[in-house]
């Protein structure tokens, strides 16, 4: 597992919390930040997966 995968999962979790809190409190800015964090985390996680796949393919 690549470091980017772990970091991406962390960003997604942080974003989900911000999104939920923003929704509960009616804070649209916090909710939007949460959605952005979740999206960024998903991208970072996918980059990590691609790096792993590339590394594994080069080892063959």
PyMOL commands that set and color helices and strands:
alter all, ss='L'
color gray80, all
select helices_A, chain A and resi 3-25+28-59
alter helices_A, ss='H'
color red, helices_A
deselect
rebuild
show_as cartoon
